[in-house]
Amino acid sequence: MNYQQFFRDQLDQLQEEGNYRVFADLGRQCGAFPTARNYAEDGPEKVTVWCSNDYLGMGQHPCILAAMHQAIDECGAGAGGTRNISGTTHEHVLLEQELADLHCKEAALLFTSGYVSNWAALGTLASRIPGIIVLSDELNHASMIEGIRHSRCQKRIWKHNDIADLERQLADIPANVPKLIAFESVYSMDGDIAPVAEICDLADRYGAMTYLDEVHAVGLYGPRGGGIAEREGLMDRLTVIEGTLGKAFGVVGGYIAASKELVDFVRSFASGFIFTTALPPAVAAGAAASVRHLKQSNTERYLHQQRVREVRDRLDELSIPHTPNPSHIIPVMVGDPVKCRFISDVLMRDYGIYIQPINYPTVPKGTERLRITPSPVHSTEDVDRLVSALGELWTQCQLARRPMAAQ
Ligand SMILES: Cc1ncc(COP(=O)(O)O)c(C=O)c1O
């Protein structure tokens, strides 16, 4: 086989389908977020980032930076091994305590990313509990799908956020069969929120465990940043809450929080936890500082929601269509892959605004969009520049505006 030719052909096919991914070569500027330096040869030197998942700008927060600097000075760079073989440092232990407390659970377990936490925890639970059936929301993240697939368990896919469909499928499974309902709170592409309480009601009625991915909610919702389940007073009703330290908390890493038995079970059987080097102590220290800070400060959450409202209102003034949803994610609908890529390119080149286009297969064909994520570190001037640039490009691309009556 001509291996190189094979690779080239596959990449050419991606290019032809318009699915080839191009990364922006940017350097984030600490202290000046959301500004980033653009390393591309053409285009402006500085850009304003409008699509970051560092939702609160915590990646440059002084309390995190201080904790990380201190931990590097004290512990050095890496963890030095897996958690089992010399890789557990006190910073990991403290962070796990902080996370268990955040979600009012007995224990928490760290992973190297949110992706790995879903893959490893779901993969382990679903492969080791005899006869289990996993009921998975159809729009669950790739990391959950891969974990479930890897376990080779029986699975049922239920229609997105559709309680009636979930109930129909639960009722179809014999009462004595173990079940796990896997879902997210805030769905990252549409920004809609799951009916968590109703799903918990069904879980109780049919004897199922619940696994909730709060990756796009932790730090952002609830009085202490515990996510949607905290905001709605439901944390005790969920069997497992999973989250990331890489988005609103501004660092990197993932975790689950649950009962001490469940956490110990995953710790003891999950290969994606056992056989990999632990997160660097400085990362754990930075993440713990972020979690601690957002437990007692509502300022960032308040400013975040205000900025989201401001962007939505300004888009409405120009009748630029965006999906109404109850979260902080603003999907501005373009509905055409070529125009979506074009708008993103021109925003970067001519306006110094970076928004990655979201095209198929990340979203269904015909729903191509710009996914805008306002943050407390965006200014009103940033909002002005963004919205007027979009207004000009909407006219240039002859895209439909939303009728006023529908707003
Ligand atoms: C719903 C969801 N779960 C899990 C992940 C993975 O988290 P991480 O980026 O920490 O690996 C993502 C990433 O975007 C996500 O959107």
The ligand as a Gaussian input file, in Angstrom:
#p B3LYP/6-31G(d) Opt

LIG

0 1
 C      -20.231000      18.298000      26.207000
 C      -18.765000      18.122000      26.279000
 N      -18.264000      17.170000      27.089000
 C      -16.940000      16.965000      27.190000
 C      -16.045000      17.734000      26.465000
 C      -14.587000      17.488000      26.609000
 O      -14.045000      18.360000      27.572000
 P      -12.516000      18.776000      27.489000
 O      -12.429000      19.881000      26.486000
 O      -12.152000      19.184000      28.874000
 O      -11.763000      17.573000      27.032000
 C      -16.506000      18.740000      25.616000
 C      -15.554000      19.570000      24.848000
 O      -15.851000      20.513000      24.192000
 C      -17.911000      18.933000      25.517000
 O      -18.415000      19.865000      24.696000

